[in-house]
Amino acid sequence: MPLRVLIVEDDKHFRRLLELRLKHWRTDLEISAAETLEEARKLLDSSSGNFALVVLDQHLPDGIGHTLISHSRLEESAVLAVSADNSPDLPANSLKAGAGHFLAKQQISEPLFLPLLSALIERKSLEAELIKTRIQQSRMETIRTLIRTLRHEINNPLGAVLGGAFLLRAEGRLEAEQAQAIRLIEESGMRIKRVMEQLSDAAQLEEVTKAHEQLFQIPGDPVWEPKKKEE
């Protein structure tokens, strides 16, 4: 898959020099160019994919280059701001706007220029992965919170249902149909309990405890069932 590069530069001679440097760097490049901010925005809007690298001149016929960095299609792009202007405020303003680095135009001929491009692209890729990881972690924490709430809302009434069924069964003197109904209640309740346990395990929830005991104890757990007296 080619590495997509966008050059926003109105100086044709500099753009040609830059393209030669880039092609010397990598042979798998797909280079697009724009001479104005308007052309660049149209190109970004119509593009079917993201640009890995954007080389952005800061003085363009229709405005300051770093205003383009806020475009939504550049969120995952490594942006290198360049200019022949030696104004001390320009690099700071470019970096504040979101550029990954700022270079004076004459510096593209220096040996470190090409390694710099590789570093910018790699850093942007790592930043994108970090953002995705944080989003996934946030989503997972939301799911865990929902499962904790669901477990609480299900286990409490489930404990009452199973507890009542256990007490009825323990009293004895039940008709066959009543005993069968109680068994059905207990089996269905324990099935719900197992599903909740599997769901909690899948979400890697920590066990809820209170005073070193399980907070939502369900009848049927070994620690809940009374021990049978030895005959």
N, C-alpha and C positions, 0 to 999 in steps of 0.2 A: 504494500500500500504506500503510495507516494506521500512524502512530507509536504504539506501545503503551507506555502509562504505568501504573505501579502506585503507588498512594498507600497507605501503611500508617500510619494515623492514627486515634486513637480520639476526637479532638475534632472533632465534626461541624461546628461553626462554622468552625474553621480549615480543615477539609477542603473545605468549600464555597467558602471564599475562595480556596483554592489552585486548585481546579478552574476558577473564573472566570478567574484569572490565566493558567492554562495554555491555556484556550480562546481567550483574547485573543492568546496567543502564536502558536498554530497551529490551523488548522481541521481538520486531518487526524488528530486524536488519537483513540485508543481507550483510554479511561481505566477502569481497574479499581481497586477499593478494598477494603481490609481494615482491621478495627479492632483485631485482635490478631495476635500472631505465629502462633498456630495457624491462624487464618483465612488469613493470608498464605502459610503453608507449603502448606496444602491447595490454595490457588489456584495456586501455582507448580507443584505436583505434577500438577495436572489440566490445566494450560495446554498448548496445542499449539505454542506459539511462545515466543520470548524477549521480554522487555520491554526497550525501548531505554532507559527512564528509570525509576528507582525513587526516590520521595520517602519517606524513612523516618524516622518519629518515633522518638526515643530512649527515651521513657518510655511504655511500653505496659502494659496491664493484666496481661499474663502474662510480662513480662520486658523486658530492654534491647534496643532495636531493632537495634543493630549485630550482635547474634548471628545475625541472619537473613542477613547478607551472605555467610556461608560456604555458603549453599545453592547447590547445583550449577547451578541454573537462573539464577543471577545472575552467572555468570562473564563474560557478555558485556554486562551491564547497567551503565549509568552510575548510580551510587548517590549521591543527595544526602541527607545526614543533617541533620535539623532538630530543634530543641528549644527550649523556652522556659526551660530550665534554664541558668543562667549559670555552672555549675560549670566551672572551668578544665580539669578532667581529661576532660570529656565530648568536646570536639572531638578531642583527641589520641587517645582510645580509639576513636572512630569512624573516624578516618583509619587507625589501625593495623589495624583490622578489615577495611579495604578500601574505605571510602567515598571517593568522588572529591572530596568537599568537605563542609564543615559550615557551616550557617547558623543563626543565631538566627531564630526564627519571624517576628519583626517585620520581618526583612529581605526577606521575599518581596514587600513592597510597594515596594521600592526599584527605581529604573530599571535597575540592573545585573542584576537577578534573571533576567530572560528571556535576555539575552545569556550569562549564566553557564550556563544550561541547555543552550544551543546548544553552548557550548564543552565542557561535560562530555560530551555525546553524541559530539561530533566526536573528542575525545581518546580516548574508549573505543573508537571505531571504528578509529582509527589504531593503538591498542594491539593490538586483535584482528588487524589486518592484519600487524602486526609479528610477532606470535606465529606466525601462519600461515606467514609467510616464513621464520622461523627453523626451524620444523618441516620445511618443504620443503627448506631447505638441509641440515638434518641428515640427512634421508632421502637426498638426493642424494649427500652425502658417504659415506654407508653403501654406496650403490650403486656409487660410484666405487671404494671400497675392495674390494668384492667383485669388481668387474671387473678391478682390478689383480691380485688374487690369481688369478682365473681366467685372465687373460692369462699370468701367470707359469707356472701349472700346465699350460697348453696349449702355450705357445710352446717351452718347454724340451724336452719329448719330441717335439714336432713338428719342432724343429730337428734332433734326432737322426735321425728318420725320413727327412726330406728330405735330410739330409746323406748318409745311407747310400744312398738312391736315387740321388743325384747321383754318388757315387763308383762305383756299379755301372754307371751309364750311361756314365761317363767311361772305364771300362776297355774298353768295346766287346765284341766277340765274343759278343753276346747272341742267343739264339734269338728269333724273332718274338714268341712268347707272353711271353717274359721281358721284352722291350722294351716290349710293350704293358702288362704288369703294372706296370712301373716308371713308365711315363707316367701310368697310372691313379693310382698312389700320389702322384706329383708334382702332378697336377691336383687330386686330392682335398685334398692338404695345402695347396696354394695357395688353394683355396677356403676352407678353414678359416681360413687366415691373413687373407684378405680380410674374412671375417665378423668376426674379432676386431678388425681395423682399423676397420671400420665401427662396431662396438659401442663401441670406445674413442673414436672421433671423436664419436659421439652423446653420450657421457658427458663430453666435453670433458676427456679425460685429458691430462696433460702427458706428453711423450715421456720414457720412462725411459732415462737415459744413464749411462754409467760411463766415466770418463776420456775424455770427449768422443766416445764411441762408443755405438751402441745396445746395450743390455744383452742383449736377447733377439733377436739377429740370426737371421733365417730364411734358409736357402739359397734362392736364387731372387731375392733382392733384388739390384739392380744393383751395390751396393757389395760384395756377397759373392761374386758369380760371378767367377771368374778371367777375366782378359782373354784373348781368343783371340790367338794369335800371328799377326802379319801374314805372309801368304805372300809 
